[in-house]
Amino acid sequence: MTAQQEFEIMKLVLDKFLWLGVGLLAIAFWQLFTGNVDNGIYLIVVAAVVLVLFIMIIMREFEVSSPQK
């Protein structure tokens, strides 16, 4: 597999992490606004964990793909 193909696959996977995190945040804020504070806070924490994993994966892949000096 070429580097370009690997990059395209990585973009597809990371895009799913991003959509999952944003979707969970949207549901969490909906829960907060409708009065279900406990579930809203729980979903905000879960969404934050997903988005932190997203950032960690991007950082790791960037370090691997960046040229060494």
All heavy atoms as TSV, in Angstrom:
chain	resi	resn	atom	element	x	y	z
A	1	MET	N	N	0.848	-1.159	0.000
A	1	MET	CA	C	0.000	0.000	0.000
A	1	MET	C	C	0.909	1.243	0.000
A	1	MET	O	O	1.872	1.311	0.747
A	1	MET	CB	C	-0.894	-0.014	1.238
A	1	MET	CG	C	-2.091	0.841	1.058
A	1	MET	SD	S	-3.267	0.907	2.439
A	1	MET	CE	C	-3.379	-0.719	3.055
A	2	THR	N	N	0.544	2.215	-0.796
A	2	THR	CA	C	1.350	3.432	-0.874
A	2	THR	C	C	1.046	4.342	0.309
A	2	THR	O	O	0.048	4.165	1.016
A	2	THR	CB	C	1.064	4.190	-2.181
A	2	THR	OG1	O	-0.280	4.682	-2.142
A	2	THR	CG2	C	1.284	3.313	-3.405
A	3	ALA	N	N	1.924	5.312	0.492
A	3	ALA	CA	C	1.733	6.259	1.589
A	3	ALA	C	C	0.450	7.064	1.396
A	3	ALA	O	O	-0.248	7.371	2.373
A	3	ALA	CB	C	2.938	7.187	1.686
A	4	GLN	N	N	0.130	7.390	0.163
A	4	GLN	CA	C	-1.096	8.154	-0.114
A	4	GLN	C	C	-2.340	7.338	0.254
A	4	GLN	O	O	-3.287	7.871	0.839
A	4	GLN	CB	C	-1.135	8.572	-1.588
A	4	GLN	CG	C	-2.348	9.392	-1.967
A	4	GLN	CD	C	-2.390	10.743	-1.263
A	4	GLN	OE1	O	-1.359	11.297	-0.910
A	4	GLN	NE2	N	-3.579	11.254	-1.052
A	5	GLN	N	N	-2.332	6.047	-0.057
A	5	GLN	CA	C	-3.471	5.190	0.285
A	5	GLN	C	C	-3.608	5.055	1.798
A	5	GLN	O	O	-4.723	5.087	2.330
A	5	GLN	CB	C	-3.308	3.822	-0.357
A	5	GLN	CG	C	-3.465	3.825	-1.856
A	5	GLN	CD	C	-3.099	2.495	-2.480
A	5	GLN	OE1	O	-2.257	1.771	-1.951
A	5	GLN	NE2	N	-3.727	2.184	-3.603
A	6	GLU	N	N	-2.487	4.891	2.499
A	6	GLU	CA	C	-2.533	4.813	3.950
A	6	GLU	C	C	-3.077	6.100	4.549
A	6	GLU	O	O	-3.861	6.077	5.499
A	6	GLU	CB	C	-1.138	4.535	4.509
A	6	GLU	CG	C	-0.650	3.132	4.260
A	6	GLU	CD	C	0.732	2.905	4.830
A	6	GLU	OE1	O	1.253	3.796	5.541
A	6	GLU	OE2	O	1.291	1.833	4.555
A	7	PHE	N	N	-2.672	7.235	3.985
A	7	PHE	CA	C	-3.151	8.525	4.457
A	7	PHE	C	C	-4.659	8.657	4.252
A	7	PHE	O	O	-5.373	9.139	5.135
A	7	PHE	CB	C	-2.410	9.654	3.739
A	7	PHE	CG	C	-2.846	11.025	4.156
A	7	PHE	CD1	C	-2.523	11.520	5.407
A	7	PHE	CD2	C	-3.585	11.821	3.299
A	7	PHE	CE1	C	-2.928	12.778	5.802
A	7	PHE	CE2	C	-4.000	13.077	3.676
A	7	PHE	CZ	C	-3.670	13.562	4.938
A	8	GLU	N	N	-5.159	8.219	3.110
A	8	GLU	CA	C	-6.603	8.296	2.838
A	8	GLU	C	C	-7.389	7.423	3.817
A	8	GLU	O	O	-8.442	7.833	4.310
A	8	GLU	CB	C	-6.894	7.882	1.392
A	8	GLU	CG	C	-6.379	8.860	0.363
A	8	GLU	CD	C	-7.021	10.223	0.469
A	8	GLU	OE1	O	-8.229	10.307	0.768
A	8	GLU	OE2	O	-6.301	11.217	0.257
A	9	ILE	N	N	-6.893	6.227	4.123
A	9	ILE	CA	C	-7.566	5.346	5.076
A	9	ILE	C	C	-7.541	5.964	6.467
A	9	ILE	O	O	-8.540	5.948	7.195
A	9	ILE	CB	C	-6.920	3.947	5.067
A	9	ILE	CG1	C	-7.233	3.248	3.742
A	9	ILE	CG2	C	-7.413	3.111	6.234
A	9	ILE	CD1	C	-6.495	1.957	3.531
A	10	MET	N	N	-6.389	6.539	6.848
A	10	MET	CA	C	-6.279	7.181	8.151
A	10	MET	C	C	-7.269	8.340	8.257
A	10	MET	O	O	-7.901	8.539	9.295
A	10	MET	CB	C	-4.857	7.679	8.393
A	10	MET	CG	C	-4.652	8.259	9.771
A	10	MET	SD	S	-3.025	8.925	10.045
A	10	MET	CE	C	-3.070	10.386	9.031
A	11	LYS	N	N	-7.429	9.112	7.182
A	11	LYS	CA	C	-8.389	10.220	7.203
A	11	LYS	C	C	-9.802	9.717	7.431
A	11	LYS	O	O	-10.568	10.324	8.180
A	11	LYS	CB	C	-8.329	11.008	5.888
A	11	LYS	CG	C	-7.209	11.982	5.803
A	11	LYS	CD	C	-7.324	12.981	4.676
A	11	LYS	CE	C	-8.020	12.529	3.464
A	11	LYS	NZ	N	-7.980	13.465	2.348
A	12	LEU	N	N	-10.156	8.597	6.790
A	12	LEU	CA	C	-11.499	8.047	6.965
A	12	LEU	C	C	-11.737	7.608	8.404
A	12	LEU	O	O	-12.801	7.864	8.978
A	12	LEU	CB	C	-11.707	6.863	6.020
A	12	LEU	CG	C	-11.809	7.193	4.536
A	12	LEU	CD1	C	-11.817	5.909	3.728
A	12	LEU	CD2	C	-13.062	7.998	4.265
A	13	VAL	N	N	-10.749	6.956	9.003
A	13	VAL	CA	C	-10.899	6.483	10.379
A	13	VAL	C	C	-10.965	7.659	11.350
A	13	VAL	O	O	-11.826	7.714	12.232
A	13	VAL	CB	C	-9.738	5.531	10.742
A	13	VAL	CG1	C	-9.743	5.207	12.225
A	13	VAL	CG2	C	-9.818	4.262	9.907
A	14	LEU	N	N	-10.080	8.620	11.188
A	14	LEU	CA	C	-10.064	9.758	12.096
A	14	LEU	C	C	-11.313	10.619	11.943
A	14	LEU	O	O	-11.788	11.214	12.910
A	14	LEU	CB	C	-8.802	10.592	11.874
A	14	LEU	CG	C	-7.503	9.898	12.275
A	14	LEU	CD1	C	-6.317	10.789	11.966
A	14	LEU	CD2	C	-7.519	9.503	13.725
A	15	ASP	N	N	-11.856	10.666	10.738
A	15	ASP	CA	C	-13.099	11.402	10.519
A	15	ASP	C	C	-14.233	10.802	11.351
A	15	ASP	O	O	-15.053	11.530	11.907
A	15	ASP	CB	C	-13.441	11.382	9.030
A	15	ASP	CG	C	-14.638	12.226	8.715
A	15	ASP	OD1	O	-14.665	13.394	9.158
A	15	ASP	OD2	O	-15.545	11.729	8.006
A	16	LYS	N	N	-14.247	9.487	11.466
A	16	LYS	CA	C	-15.286	8.821	12.265
A	16	LYS	C	C	-15.134	9.168	13.746
A	16	LYS	O	O	-16.124	9.387	14.446
A	16	LYS	CB	C	-15.229	7.306	12.082
A	16	LYS	CG	C	-15.384	6.830	10.663
A	16	LYS	CD	C	-16.646	7.327	10.007
A	16	LYS	CE	C	-16.789	6.790	8.605
A	16	LYS	NZ	N	-16.569	7.747	7.572
A	17	PHE	N	N	-13.894	9.222	14.256
A	17	PHE	CA	C	-13.673	9.628	15.641
A	17	PHE	C	C	-14.187	11.043	15.867
A	17	PHE	O	O	-14.827	11.333	16.875
A	17	PHE	CB	C	-12.175	9.590	15.992
A	17	PHE	CG	C	-11.711	8.285	16.544
A	17	PHE	CD1	C	-11.022	7.390	15.751
A	17	PHE	CD2	C	-11.938	7.965	17.865
A	17	PHE	CE1	C	-10.568	6.193	16.262
A	17	PHE	CE2	C	-11.492	6.774	18.395
A	17	PHE	CZ	C	-10.808	5.881	17.578
A	18	LEU	N	N	-13.905	11.937	14.948
A	18	LEU	CA	C	-14.330	13.320	15.086
A	18	LEU	C	C	-15.848	13.433	15.075
A	18	LEU	O	O	-16.435	14.120	15.918
A	18	LEU	CB	C	-13.718	14.169	13.969
A	18	LEU	CG	C	-13.990	15.663	14.027
A	18	LEU	CD1	C	-13.465	16.245	15.330
A	18	LEU	CD2	C	-13.342	16.359	12.846
A	19	TRP	N	N	-16.518	12.752	14.144
A	19	TRP	CA	C	-17.973	12.793	14.089
A	19	TRP	C	C	-18.592	12.183	15.347
A	19	TRP	O	O	-19.597	12.684	15.868
A	19	TRP	CB	C	-18.502	12.071	12.851
A	19	TRP	CG	C	-18.489	12.932	11.649
A	19	TRP	CD1	C	-17.691	12.804	10.560
A	19	TRP	CD2	C	-19.318	14.081	11.398
A	19	TRP	NE1	N	-17.960	13.798	9.656
A	19	TRP	CE2	C	-18.952	14.592	10.139
A	19	TRP	CE3	C	-20.312	14.725	12.113
A	19	TRP	CZ2	C	-19.560	15.710	9.592
A	19	TRP	CZ3	C	-20.918	15.834	11.563
A	19	TRP	CH2	C	-20.545	16.314	10.318
A	20	LEU	N	N	-17.998	11.102	15.846
A	20	LEU	CA	C	-18.506	10.473	17.060
A	20	LEU	C	C	-18.408	11.425	18.245
A	20	LEU	O	O	-19.368	11.585	19.016
A	20	LEU	CB	C	-17.734	9.181	17.341
A	20	LEU	CG	C	-18.152	8.403	18.572
A	20	LEU	CD1	C	-19.575	7.882	18.408
A	20	LEU	CD2	C	-17.192	7.262	18.811
A	21	GLY	N	N	-17.267	12.089	18.399
A	21	GLY	CA	C	-17.086	13.032	19.509
A	21	GLY	C	C	-18.031	14.210	19.420
A	21	GLY	O	O	-18.648	14.605	20.420
A	22	VAL	N	N	-18.175	14.777	18.238
A	22	VAL	CA	C	-19.074	15.931	18.066
A	22	VAL	C	C	-20.528	15.508	18.253
A	22	VAL	O	O	-21.317	16.231	18.872
A	22	VAL	CB	C	-18.839	16.584	16.682
A	22	VAL	CG1	C	-19.896	17.623	16.385
A	22	VAL	CG2	C	-17.451	17.194	16.622
A	23	GLY	N	N	-20.878	14.337	17.760
A	23	GLY	CA	C	-22.240	13.841	17.940
A	23	GLY	C	C	-22.571	13.616	19.407
A	23	GLY	O	O	-23.664	13.961	19.872
A	24	LEU	N	N	-21.616	13.031	20.130
A	24	LEU	CA	C	-21.837	12.833	21.565
A	24	LEU	C	C	-21.975	14.159	22.303
A	24	LEU	O	O	-22.798	14.281	23.218
A	24	LEU	CB	C	-20.693	12.011	22.160
A	24	LEU	CG	C	-20.710	10.515	21.855
A	24	LEU	CD1	C	-19.421	9.868	22.329
A	24	LEU	CD2	C	-21.910	9.859	22.491
A	25	LEU	N	N	-21.185	15.152	21.908
A	25	LEU	CA	C	-21.320	16.475	22.533
A	25	LEU	C	C	-22.690	17.090	22.238
A	25	LEU	O	O	-23.305	17.697	23.120
A	25	LEU	CB	C	-20.222	17.412	22.044
A	25	LEU	CG	C	-18.889	17.313	22.762
A	25	LEU	CD1	C	-17.880	18.253	22.122
A	25	LEU	CD2	C	-19.045	17.632	24.225
A	26	ALA	N	N	-23.165	16.928	21.026
A	26	ALA	CA	C	-24.480	17.469	20.675
A	26	ALA	C	C	-25.578	16.803	21.505
A	26	ALA	O	O	-26.467	17.483	22.039
A	26	ALA	CB	C	-24.745	17.277	19.185
A	27	ILE	N	N	-25.504	15.487	21.637
A	27	ILE	CA	C	-26.492	14.767	22.443
A	27	ILE	C	C	-26.382	15.188	23.906
A	27	ILE	O	O	-27.394	15.372	24.597
A	27	ILE	CB	C	-26.319	13.246	22.284
A	27	ILE	CG1	C	-26.674	12.825	20.855
A	27	ILE	CG2	C	-27.164	12.486	23.291
A	27	ILE	CD1	C	-26.306	11.400	20.525
A	28	ALA	N	N	-25.146	15.378	24.384
A	28	ALA	CA	C	-24.941	15.783	25.781
A	28	ALA	C	C	-25.555	17.146	26.049
A	28	ALA	O	O	-26.228	17.344	27.069
A	28	ALA	CB	C	-23.446	15.802	26.097
A	29	PHE	N	N	-25.330	18.088	25.151
A	29	PHE	CA	C	-25.908	19.413	25.363
A	29	PHE	C	C	-27.431	19.374	25.258
A	29	PHE	O	O	-28.122	20.097	25.969
A	29	PHE	CB	C	-25.305	20.432	24.400
A	29	PHE	CG	C	-23.928	20.867	24.815
A	29	PHE	CD1	C	-22.846	20.650	23.985
A	29	PHE	CD2	C	-23.713	21.476	26.038
A	29	PHE	CE1	C	-21.576	21.028	24.377
A	29	PHE	CE2	C	-22.451	21.862	26.438
A	29	PHE	CZ	C	-21.372	21.640	25.603
A	30	TRP	N	N	-27.954	18.525	24.399
A	30	TRP	CA	C	-29.411	18.366	24.318
A	30	TRP	C	C	-29.945	17.828	25.656
A	30	TRP	O	O	-30.969	18.296	26.160
A	30	TRP	CB	C	-29.789	17.437	23.173
A	30	TRP	CG	C	-31.256	17.221	23.096
A	30	TRP	CD1	C	-31.944	16.119	23.504
A	30	TRP	CD2	C	-32.232	18.144	22.616
A	30	TRP	NE1	N	-33.274	16.304	23.297
A	30	TRP	CE2	C	-33.488	17.543	22.752
A	30	TRP	CE3	C	-32.154	19.423	22.076
A	30	TRP	CZ2	C	-34.653	18.174	22.372
A	30	TRP	CZ3	C	-33.334	20.044	21.698
A	30	TRP	CH2	C	-34.554	19.415	21.844
A	31	GLN	N	N	-29.236	16.847	26.219
A	31	GLN	CA	C	-29.641	16.308	27.515
A	31	GLN	C	C	-29.603	17.389	28.597
A	31	GLN	O	O	-30.489	17.452	29.445
A	31	GLN	CB	C	-28.726	15.147	27.915
A	31	GLN	CG	C	-28.866	13.907	27.088
A	31	GLN	CD	C	-30.169	13.181	27.352
A	31	GLN	OE1	O	-30.621	13.103	28.488
A	31	GLN	NE2	N	-30.767	12.670	26.302
A	32	LEU	N	N	-28.565	18.228	28.570
A	32	LEU	CA	C	-28.473	19.308	29.557
A	32	LEU	C	C	-29.613	20.298	29.410
A	32	LEU	O	O	-30.198	20.751	30.404
A	32	LEU	CB	C	-27.137	20.036	29.427
A	32	LEU	CG	C	-25.897	19.295	29.923
A	32	LEU	CD1	C	-24.651	20.091	29.592
A	32	LEU	CD2	C	-25.999	19.044	31.413
A	33	PHE	N	N	-29.938	20.668	28.186
A	33	PHE	CA	C	-30.988	21.664	27.962
A	33	PHE	C	C	-32.378	21.123	28.265
A	33	PHE	O	O	-33.277	21.898	28.589
A	33	PHE	CB	C	-30.946	22.188	26.533
A	33	PHE	CG	C	-29.733	23.046	26.256
A	33	PHE	CD1	C	-29.062	22.945	25.052
A	33	PHE	CD2	C	-29.254	23.948	27.185
A	33	PHE	CE1	C	-27.959	23.724	24.785
A	33	PHE	CE2	C	-28.151	24.731	26.938
A	33	PHE	CZ	C	-27.493	24.618	25.730
A	34	THR	N	N	-32.560	19.814	28.161
A	34	THR	CA	C	-33.871	19.244	28.458
A	34	THR	C	C	-34.026	18.874	29.922
A	34	THR	O	O	-35.069	18.359	30.311
A	34	THR	CB	C	-34.148	18.003	27.580
A	34	THR	OG1	O	-33.125	17.032	27.796
A	34	THR	CG2	C	-34.233	18.373	26.118
A	35	GLY	N	N	-32.997	19.128	30.723
A	35	GLY	CA	C	-33.132	18.930	32.156
A	35	GLY	C	C	-32.524	17.655	32.702
A	35	GLY	O	O	-32.558	17.421	33.903
A	36	ASN	N	N	-31.959	16.823	31.863
A	36	ASN	CA	C	-31.341	15.574	32.325
A	36	ASN	C	C	-29.850	15.819	32.528
A	36	ASN	O	O	-29.018	15.414	31.725
A	36	ASN	CB	C	-31.599	14.464	31.306
A	36	ASN	CG	C	-31.387	13.098	31.895
A	36	ASN	OD1	O	-30.881	12.971	33.005
A	36	ASN	ND2	N	-31.773	12.092	31.155
A	37	VAL	N	N	-29.523	16.464	33.633
A	37	VAL	CA	C	-28.160	16.945	33.881
A	37	VAL	C	C	-27.180	15.794	34.080
A	37	VAL	O	O	-26.056	15.841	33.569
A	37	VAL	CB	C	-28.142	17.902	35.096
A	37	VAL	CG1	C	-26.726	18.349	35.415
A	37	VAL	CG2	C	-29.033	19.103	34.825
A	38	ASP	N	N	-27.581	14.758	34.793
A	38	ASP	CA	C	-26.662	13.643	35.065
A	38	ASP	C	C	-26.194	12.978	33.770
A	38	ASP	O	O	-24.998	12.748	33.585
A	38	ASP	CB	C	-27.321	12.605	35.969
A	38	ASP	CG	C	-27.547	13.132	37.376
A	38	ASP	OD1	O	-26.829	14.075	37.768
A	38	ASP	OD2	O	-28.431	12.597	38.063
A	39	ASN	N	N	-27.132	12.656	32.885
A	39	ASN	CA	C	-26.747	12.046	31.607
A	39	ASN	C	C	-25.955	13.023	30.748
A	39	ASN	O	O	-25.043	12.621	30.025
A	39	ASN	CB	C	-27.978	11.567	30.830
A	39	ASN	CG	C	-28.512	10.262	31.354
A	39	ASN	OD1	O	-27.851	9.586	32.139
A	39	ASN	ND2	N	-29.706	9.921	30.937
A	40	GLY	N	N	-26.284	14.295	30.809
A	40	GLY	CA	C	-25.568	15.300	30.029
A	40	GLY	C	C	-24.109	15.401	30.436
A	40	GLY	O	O	-23.214	15.425	29.589
A	41	ILE	N	N	-23.861	15.441	31.730
A	41	ILE	CA	C	-22.482	15.518	32.235
A	41	ILE	C	C	-21.719	14.246	31.854
A	41	ILE	O	O	-20.565	14.300	31.418
A	41	ILE	CB	C	-22.458	15.736	33.761
A	41	ILE	CG1	C	-23.127	17.052	34.127
A	41	ILE	CG2	C	-21.048	15.662	34.303
A	41	ILE	CD1	C	-22.412	18.280	33.610
A	42	TYR	N	N	-22.369	13.102	32.023
A	42	TYR	CA	C	-21.741	11.823	31.669
A	42	TYR	C	C	-21.355	11.805	30.184
A	42	TYR	O	O	-20.240	11.413	29.833
A	42	TYR	CB	C	-22.691	10.667	32.000
A	42	TYR	CG	C	-22.216	9.334	31.505
A	42	TYR	CD1	C	-21.167	8.673	32.125
A	42	TYR	CD2	C	-22.816	8.722	30.405
A	42	TYR	CE1	C	-20.717	7.451	31.673
A	42	TYR	CE2	C	-22.385	7.501	29.944
A	42	TYR	CZ	C	-21.333	6.868	30.576
A	42	TYR	OH	O	-20.887	5.660	30.109
A	43	LEU	N	N	-22.245	12.232	29.317
A	43	LEU	CA	C	-21.952	12.228	27.884
A	43	LEU	C	C	-20.882	13.247	27.514
A	43	LEU	O	O	-20.100	13.013	26.590
A	43	LEU	CB	C	-23.229	12.486	27.084
A	43	LEU	CG	C	-24.189	11.304	27.000
A	43	LEU	CD1	C	-25.493	11.728	26.342
A	43	LEU	CD2	C	-23.564	10.154	26.253
A	44	ILE	N	N	-20.820	14.366	28.218
A	44	ILE	CA	C	-19.750	15.340	27.964
A	44	ILE	C	C	-18.394	14.722	28.297
A	44	ILE	O	O	-17.430	14.880	27.542
A	44	ILE	CB	C	-19.990	16.639	28.748
A	44	ILE	CG1	C	-21.129	17.427	28.111
A	44	ILE	CG2	C	-18.720	17.484	28.798
A	44	ILE	CD1	C	-21.519	18.671	28.867
A	45	VAL	N	N	-18.322	13.988	29.396
A	45	VAL	CA	C	-17.063	13.326	29.774
A	45	VAL	C	C	-16.687	12.272	28.729
A	45	VAL	O	O	-15.522	12.188	28.305
A	45	VAL	CB	C	-17.180	12.709	31.185
A	45	VAL	CG1	C	-15.990	11.821	31.492
A	45	VAL	CG2	C	-17.325	13.800	32.225
A	46	VAL	N	N	-17.652	11.484	28.282
A	46	VAL	CA	C	-17.377	10.459	27.268
A	46	VAL	C	C	-16.917	11.112	25.964
A	46	VAL	O	O	-15.958	10.659	25.329
A	46	VAL	CB	C	-18.623	9.574	27.035
A	46	VAL	CG1	C	-18.442	8.675	25.828
A	46	VAL	CG2	C	-18.911	8.752	28.278
A	47	ALA	N	N	-17.574	12.189	25.556
A	47	ALA	CA	C	-17.193	12.891	24.328
A	47	ALA	C	C	-15.795	13.479	24.459
A	47	ALA	O	O	-15.003	13.445	23.506
A	47	ALA	CB	C	-18.204	13.986	24.007
A	48	ALA	N	N	-15.475	14.003	25.629
A	48	ALA	CA	C	-14.131	14.548	25.845
A	48	ALA	C	C	-13.079	13.457	25.726
A	48	ALA	O	O	-12.016	13.670	25.131
A	48	ALA	CB	C	-14.055	15.225	27.209
A	49	VAL	N	N	-13.355	12.275	26.250
A	49	VAL	CA	C	-12.410	11.158	26.138
A	49	VAL	C	C	-12.227	10.764	24.670
A	49	VAL	O	O	-11.102	10.549	24.211
A	49	VAL	CB	C	-12.888	9.957	26.985
A	49	VAL	CG1	C	-12.091	8.705	26.669
A	49	VAL	CG2	C	-12.793	10.288	28.460
A	50	VAL	N	N	-13.314	10.692	23.927
A	50	VAL	CA	C	-13.220	10.349	22.507
A	50	VAL	C	C	-12.403	11.395	21.759
A	50	VAL	O	O	-11.534	11.053	20.940
A	50	VAL	CB	C	-14.630	10.205	21.879
A	50	VAL	CG1	C	-14.557	10.129	20.368
A	50	VAL	CG2	C	-15.324	8.978	22.436
A	51	LEU	N	N	-12.630	12.657	22.036
A	51	LEU	CA	C	-11.888	13.711	21.336
A	51	LEU	C	C	-10.422	13.750	21.766
A	51	LEU	O	O	-9.550	14.037	20.932
A	51	LEU	CB	C	-12.569	15.057	21.548
A	51	LEU	CG	C	-13.930	15.181	20.838
A	51	LEU	CD1	C	-14.610	16.480	21.238
A	51	LEU	CD2	C	-13.777	15.099	19.340
A	52	VAL	N	N	-10.122	13.428	23.012
A	52	VAL	CA	C	-8.720	13.339	23.434
A	52	VAL	C	C	-8.033	12.171	22.740
A	52	VAL	O	O	-6.882	12.290	22.306
A	52	VAL	CB	C	-8.620	13.229	24.980
A	52	VAL	CG1	C	-7.236	12.811	25.414
A	52	VAL	CG2	C	-9.002	14.545	25.618
A	53	LEU	N	N	-8.724	11.045	22.601
A	53	LEU	CA	C	-8.169	9.926	21.829
A	53	LEU	C	C	-7.910	10.343	20.388
A	53	LEU	O	O	-6.887	9.971	19.794
A	53	LEU	CB	C	-9.119	8.731	21.861
A	53	LEU	CG	C	-9.155	7.935	23.147
A	53	LEU	CD1	C	-10.262	6.887	23.084
A	53	LEU	CD2	C	-7.817	7.272	23.403
A	54	PHE	N	N	-8.820	11.108	19.826
A	54	PHE	CA	C	-8.663	11.635	18.475
A	54	PHE	C	C	-7.381	12.465	18.375
A	54	PHE	O	O	-6.580	12.295	17.456
A	54	PHE	CB	C	-9.896	12.468	18.123
A	54	PHE	CG	C	-9.821	13.183	16.813
A	54	PHE	CD1	C	-9.927	12.497	15.627
A	54	PHE	CD2	C	-9.665	14.556	16.772
A	54	PHE	CE1	C	-9.862	13.164	14.421
A	54	PHE	CE2	C	-9.602	15.227	15.573
A	54	PHE	CZ	C	-9.706	14.525	14.389
A	55	ILE	N	N	-7.167	13.341	19.337
A	55	ILE	CA	C	-5.969	14.189	19.343
A	55	ILE	C	C	-4.713	13.337	19.499
A	55	ILE	O	O	-3.710	13.564	18.814
A	55	ILE	CB	C	-6.068	15.243	20.467
A	55	ILE	CG1	C	-7.152	16.248	20.133
A	55	ILE	CG2	C	-4.730	15.935	20.682
A	55	ILE	CD1	C	-7.494	17.181	21.270
A	56	MET	N	N	-4.758	12.334	20.386
A	56	MET	CA	C	-3.587	11.483	20.588
A	56	MET	C	C	-3.231	10.707	19.326
A	56	MET	O	O	-2.050	10.578	18.984
A	56	MET	CB	C	-3.829	10.524	21.756
A	56	MET	CG	C	-3.844	11.208	23.103
A	56	MET	SD	S	-4.348	10.162	24.485
A	56	MET	CE	C	-3.337	8.735	24.283
A	57	ILE	N	N	-4.243	10.205	18.629
A	57	ILE	CA	C	-3.983	9.468	17.384
A	57	ILE	C	C	-3.386	10.395	16.337
A	57	ILE	O	O	-2.428	10.035	15.647
A	57	ILE	CB	C	-5.279	8.799	16.870
A	57	ILE	CG1	C	-5.688	7.669	17.811
A	57	ILE	CG2	C	-5.084	8.268	15.458
A	57	ILE	CD1	C	-7.057	7.109	17.527
A	58	ILE	N	N	-3.920	11.597	16.212
A	58	ILE	CA	C	-3.380	12.548	15.240
A	58	ILE	C	C	-1.932	12.897	15.582
A	58	ILE	O	O	-1.071	12.925	14.692
A	58	ILE	CB	C	-4.242	13.818	15.175
A	58	ILE	CG1	C	-5.551	13.518	14.476
A	58	ILE	CG2	C	-3.511	14.934	14.443
A	58	ILE	CD1	C	-6.499	14.678	14.424
A	59	MET	N	N	-1.650	13.148	16.851
A	59	MET	CA	C	-0.284	13.488	17.256
A	59	MET	C	C	0.675	12.335	16.961
A	59	MET	O	O	1.776	12.549	16.463
A	59	MET	CB	C	-0.240	13.833	18.744
A	59	MET	CG	C	-1.024	15.054	19.112
A	59	MET	SD	S	-0.221	16.565	18.648
A	59	MET	CE	C	1.046	16.636	19.857
A	60	ARG	N	N	0.258	11.114	17.264
A	60	ARG	CA	C	1.116	9.951	17.029
A	60	ARG	C	C	1.379	9.770	15.544
A	60	ARG	O	O	2.506	9.545	15.120
A	60	ARG	CB	C	0.473	8.700	17.613
A	60	ARG	CG	C	1.347	7.459	17.488
A	60	ARG	CD	C	0.694	6.274	18.168
A	60	ARG	NE	N	-0.675	6.097	17.763
A	60	ARG	CZ	C	-1.080	5.191	16.878
A	60	ARG	NH1	N	-0.208	4.385	16.317
A	60	ARG	NH2	N	-2.344	5.079	16.565
A	61	GLU	N	N	0.338	9.883	14.732
A	61	GLU	CA	C	0.501	9.716	13.286
A	61	GLU	C	C	1.319	10.844	12.685
A	61	GLU	O	O	2.095	10.627	11.761
A	61	GLU	CB	C	-0.856	9.622	12.597
A	61	GLU	CG	C	-1.602	8.353	12.908
A	61	GLU	CD	C	-0.860	7.107	12.461
A	61	GLU	OE1	O	-0.228	7.133	11.397
A	61	GLU	OE2	O	-0.903	6.117	13.210
A	62	PHE	N	N	1.158	12.054	13.215
A	62	PHE	CA	C	1.935	13.174	12.708
A	62	PHE	C	C	3.417	12.977	13.024
A	62	PHE	O	O	4.273	13.248	12.188
A	62	PHE	CB	C	1.450	14.484	13.287
A	62	PHE	CG	C	2.211	15.684	12.800
A	62	PHE	CD1	C	2.075	16.125	11.497
A	62	PHE	CD2	C	3.094	16.341	13.620
A	62	PHE	CE1	C	2.778	17.211	11.027
A	62	PHE	CE2	C	3.809	17.429	13.169
A	62	PHE	CZ	C	3.648	17.863	11.866
A	63	GLU	N	N	3.715	12.488	14.232
A	63	GLU	CA	C	5.104	12.251	14.595
A	63	GLU	C	C	5.718	11.165	13.735
A	63	GLU	O	O	6.886	11.238	13.375
A	63	GLU	CB	C	5.205	11.879	16.070
A	63	GLU	CG	C	4.929	13.040	17.004
A	63	GLU	CD	C	4.849	12.617	18.448
A	63	GLU	OE1	O	5.004	11.419	18.736
A	63	GLU	OE2	O	4.611	13.491	19.294
A	64	VAL	N	N	4.948	10.131	13.399
A	64	VAL	CA	C	5.461	9.045	12.584
A	64	VAL	C	C	5.689	9.510	11.156
A	64	VAL	O	O	6.689	9.182	10.527
A	64	VAL	CB	C	4.486	7.845	12.593
A	64	VAL	CG1	C	4.833	6.829	11.553
A	64	VAL	CG2	C	4.462	7.216	13.981
A	65	SER	N	N	4.772	10.312	10.629
A	65	SER	CA	C	4.861	10.712	9.222
A	65	SER	C	C	5.741	11.915	8.990
A	65	SER	O	O	6.128	12.181	7.856
A	65	SER	CB	C	3.460	10.993	8.667
A	65	SER	OG	O	2.913	12.113	9.310
A	66	SER	N	N	6.080	12.675	10.028
A	66	SER	CA	C	6.911	13.860	9.823
A	66	SER	C	C	8.373	13.443	9.616
A	66	SER	O	O	8.846	12.512	10.248
A	66	SER	CB	C	6.803	14.825	11.001
A	66	SER	OG	O	7.322	14.210	12.164
A	67	PRO	N	N	9.070	14.149	8.741
A	67	PRO	CA	C	10.474	13.788	8.476
A	67	PRO	C	C	11.355	14.132	9.679
A	67	PRO	O	O	11.130	15.112	10.371
A	67	PRO	CB	C	10.840	14.651	7.273
A	67	PRO	CG	C	9.848	15.751	7.253
A	67	PRO	CD	C	8.606	15.238	7.903
A	68	GLN	N	N	12.322	13.285	9.915
A	68	GLN	CA	C	13.257	13.509	11.009
A	68	GLN	C	C	14.343	14.478	10.592
A	68	GLN	O	O	14.796	14.464	9.465
A	68	GLN	CB	C	13.902	12.171	11.429
A	68	GLN	CG	C	12.902	11.142	11.908
A	68	GLN	CD	C	12.222	11.566	13.193
A	68	GLN	OE1	O	12.838	12.192	14.036
A	68	GLN	NE2	N	10.952	11.228	13.329
A	69	LYS	N	N	14.768	15.321	11.519
A	69	LYS	CA	C	15.814	16.299	11.214
A	69	LYS	C	C	17.174	15.725	11.473
A	69	LYS	O	O	17.424	14.942	12.296
A	69	LYS	CB	C	15.612	17.574	12.040
A	69	LYS	CG	C	14.393	18.307	11.618
A	69	LYS	CD	C	14.272	19.580	12.411
A	69	LYS	CE	C	13.028	20.319	11.968
A	69	LYS	NZ	N	12.853	21.551	12.648
